[in-house]
Amino acid sequence: MFPFEIKREVDTGETDELNDPIYDWETVHTPLGWLDLLTGSDEQQYQNSLLATSSHVFLTEDTSFVIESTDRIYNPRTGITYEITFVDDVMELSDHLEIYCKRWA
């Protein structure tokens, strides 16, 4: 298992020149897990599934923290950030999480 960072958009309390709030991505949790590339058939594309837009899956046994679909996963070893498309607590057993994501540009 490797450490990854869950980043969440947080209001800095400052505003820009248009008086809009400024947000920044901060690390809110550091779970251990595995990140793997998804492969397989194109069957999900025919189902109009959120999983079809995913390119990777992050697996973690750490269920102590609520991960939201608006969060990002950051891999500190490669410096790549992934956008979360779907968080799955498999069968709602709180045994592990399967977090589907795609590389964020």
Sequence and secondary structure as in RCSB ss.txt:
>XXXX:A:sequence
MFPFEIKREVDTGETDELNDPIYDWETVHTPLGWLDLLTGSDEQQYQNSLLATSSHVFLTEDTSFVIESTDRIYN
PRTGITYEITFVDDVMELSDHLEIYCKRWA
>XXXX:A:secstr
 EE EEEEEEEEEEE TTS EEEEEEEEE  EEEEEE    SHHHHTT GGGG  EEEEES  SS   TT EEEE
TTTTEEEEEEEEEEGGG SS EEEEEEE  
